[in-house]
């Protein structure tokens, strides 16, 4: 039984152009020709094509494939062992590359250019990207969000450590005032609220007093923020909100208020 070049292409999953090329370079010459000169392939040709495609899938160049199939002095097993080593090395390299790309994708979800290991070193068990999609949906069209992304993309691990440490100091200061019974509208609490606003403006996005008011309300209305702050000290979320409100009221009343 013989097959046309189109039938062989369909059966093998290759192309007519490829089969023509194999014929031209002497790699796979059809055993027959029709009266009109058209290529006709028999079962032996299909077997050879199967071997060619096998070696090509393993990455062998065409010249080496022809040598493997036609030179009786070449040991196909040794060639396969050599190619196995090459493929194993390539797989290892690609695996490392894929892991690096995955780390990069994870790090860039919120513009944070850190590996998972570095993020754990900076943020501990807290994942700063846990609510990335929600944040983008709620504020993705705001300039504050875009500015935060731009800044985050430029920060190194050391930058994030500095930012986290400064934020921790502010929160610890609020907690100490709360524990001491200092009113949220005291000068000390208002000063920390101003530091909090400056911390956001320097490191994330320009945070005016109305923006900070909104953040303070979110610390109380969103149970996830409340839980985070109240884990530092019970009632801390409300205390920070009240200090932010008192500071914004005083600042917006003017310096003589």
C-alpha positions in Angstrom: 0.0 0.0 0.0 1.3 3.4 -0.8 0.4 6.9 0.3 0.4 10.4 -1.2 2.5 13.1 0.4 -0.7 14.7 1.6 -1.9 11.5 3.3 1.5 11.0 4.9 1.5 14.6 6.2 -2.0 14.0 7.7 -1.1 10.7 9.3 2.2 11.9 10.8 1.1 15.4 11.9 3.8 17.1 9.8 3.5 19.2 6.7 3.8 18.6 3.0 6.5 21.2 2.9 8.5 19.4 5.5 8.2 16.1 3.6 9.4 17.8 0.4 12.4 19.2 2.3 13.2 15.8 3.8 13.2 14.4 0.2 15.4 17.2 -1.1 18.1 16.7 1.5 18.0 12.9 1.1 16.6 12.2 4.6 13.3 10.6 3.5 13.0 9.9 -0.2 9.7 8.3 -1.2 10.0 4.7 -2.5 7.8 5.3 -5.5 6.6 7.9 -7.9 3.3 7.9 -9.7 3.1 8.0 -13.5 2.6 11.7 -13.1 5.8 12.0 -11.0 4.0 12.5 -7.7 5.6 11.1 -4.5 4.3 7.8 -3.1 5.3 6.5 0.3 5.1 2.9 1.4 5.0 1.4 4.9 8.8 1.3 5.2 8.9 5.0 4.4 6.4 5.6 7.2 8.5 3.7 9.6 11.5 5.8 8.7 9.5 9.0 9.1 8.4 7.8 12.5 12.1 7.4 13.5 12.9 10.8 12.0 10.2 12.5 14.0 11.2 10.7 17.1 14.8 12.0 16.9 13.6 15.4 15.9 11.4 15.6 19.0 14.5 14.8 21.1 16.3 17.7 19.5 18.6 15.9 17.1 19.6 18.1 14.1 18.7 16.7 10.7 22.2 15.9 9.7 22.7 13.8 12.8 19.3 12.1 12.2 20.4 11.0 8.8 23.7 9.7 10.2 21.9 7.7 12.9 19.6 6.1 10.3 22.1 5.5 7.5 25.5 4.9 9.1 25.9 1.2 10.3 28.9 2.2 12.4 26.8 4.6 14.6 25.4 3.3 17.8 21.9 4.7 18.2 21.9 3.8 21.9 24.9 5.9 22.6 23.4 8.8 20.7 20.3 8.5 22.7 22.2 8.4 25.9 24.0 11.6 24.9 20.8 13.2 24.0 19.2 12.1 27.2 22.0 14.0 29.1 21.4 17.1 27.0 17.7 16.9 27.6 18.1 16.4 31.3 20.3 19.5 31.6 17.8 21.4 29.5 14.9 20.3 31.7 16.8 21.4 34.8 17.6 24.8 33.3 14.0 25.3 32.1 12.6 24.3 35.5 14.8 26.9 37.1 13.7 29.5 34.6 10.0 28.6 35.1 10.4 28.9 38.9 12.1 32.3 38.4 9.3 33.5 36.2 6.7 32.3 38.7 8.5 34.2 41.5 8.6 37.3 39.4 4.9 37.0 38.6 4.0 36.6 42.3 6.3 39.5 43.2 4.8 41.9 40.6 1.1 41.3 41.4 1.2 44.4 43.6 4.4 45.8 42.2 6.5 44.2 45.1 9.7 43.0 43.5 10.6 40.4 46.1 10.9 36.7 45.9 8.6 34.7 48.2 11.5 34.1 50.5 12.3 37.8 50.7 8.7 38.6 51.3 8.5 36.2 54.2 11.7 37.8 55.6 10.1 41.3 55.4 6.5 40.6 56.2 6.5 37.3 58.1 3.3 35.4 57.8 1.4 38.4 56.5 1.0 38.3 52.7 1.0 41.9 51.4 -0.6 40.6 48.2 -3.4 38.6 49.8 -6.0 41.1 48.7 -4.3 42.3 45.5 -7.3 41.7 43.3 -9.7 43.3 45.7 -7.5 46.3 46.0 -7.2 46.7 42.3 -11.0 46.4 41.8 -11.7 49.0 44.5 -9.0 51.5 43.8 -7.3 50.5 40.5 -8.6 53.6 38.7 -7.2 56.1 41.3 -4.0 58.0 41.0 -3.1 56.9 44.6 -3.2 53.3 43.5 -1.1 53.9 40.4 1.4 55.9 42.4 1.6 53.2 45.0 2.3 50.6 42.3 5.1 52.8 40.7 6.8 53.3 44.1 6.5 49.6 45.1 8.1 48.5 41.9 11.3 50.4 42.7 11.7 49.2 46.3 14.3 46.7 47.4 14.1 44.3 50.2 16.0 46.8 52.4 13.5 49.5 51.5 10.6 47.3 52.5 12.3 46.4 55.8 12.7 50.1 56.5 9.1 50.9 55.6 7.8 48.0 57.7 10.0 48.9 60.7 8.7 52.5 60.6 5.1 51.4 60.4 5.7 49.1 63.4 7.1 51.9 65.4 4.1 54.1 64.8 1.7 51.3 65.7 3.7 50.5 68.8 3.5 54.2 69.7 -0.3 54.2 69.4 -0.5 51.0 71.4 1.6 52.5 74.2 -0.6 55.6 74.4 -3.7 53.4 74.4 -2.3 51.3 77.3 -1.4 54.5 79.2 -4.9 55.8 78.9 -3.8 58.8 76.8 -6.9 60.3 75.0 -7.0 59.8 71.2 -7.4 63.6 70.8 -4.3 64.3 72.9 -1.3 66.1 71.3 0.8 62.9 71.6 -1.8 60.8 69.7 -2.4 63.5 67.1 1.4 63.7 66.6 1.5 60.0 65.9 -1.4 60.4 63.5 0.6 63.0 61.6 3.6 60.6 61.5 1.2 57.9 60.2 0.1 60.3 57.4 3.7 61.2 56.6 4.7 57.6 56.5 2.1 56.8 53.9 2.9 59.9 51.8 6.6 59.2 51.8 6.4 55.5 51.0 3.2 54.7 49.2 1.1 57.7 47.8 0.3 61.3 48.7 -2.1 61.0 51.7 -4.1 64.1 52.5 -6.2 64.5 55.6 -9.4 63.4 53.9 -7.7 60.4 52.5 -6.3 59.5 55.9 -9.8 59.9 57.4 -11.0 57.3 55.0 -8.2 55.0 56.0 -9.1 55.4 59.6 -12.7 54.6 59.0 -11.6 51.5 57.0 -9.5 50.3 59.9 -12.7 50.1 62.0 -15.3 49.1 59.3 -13.3 46.4 57.7 -13.0 43.5 60.1 -9.7 42.3 58.6 -8.0 45.7 59.4 -9.6 45.7 62.8 -8.3 42.2 63.5 -4.8 43.2 62.4 -4.6 46.3 64.7 -6.5 44.7 67.6 -4.0 41.8 67.6 -1.4 44.4 68.6 -3.6 45.8 71.3 -7.4 45.4 71.8 -9.2 48.5 70.7 -6.2 49.8 68.8 -8.1 50.2 65.5 -10.7 52.5 67.0 -8.0 54.4 68.8 -6.0 55.0 65.7 -9.2 56.0 63.8 -10.0 58.5 66.5 -6.5 59.9 66.6 -6.5 60.4 62.8 -9.9 62.1 63.0 -8.8 64.4 65.8 -5.6 65.3 64.0 -7.4 66.0 60.7 -10.0 68.2 62.5 -7.3 70.2 64.3 -5.1 70.6 61.2 -8.0 71.7 59.0 -9.2 74.2 61.6 -5.9 76.0 61.1 -2.7 76.6 63.2 -4.4 78.8 65.7 -7.2 76.4 66.5 
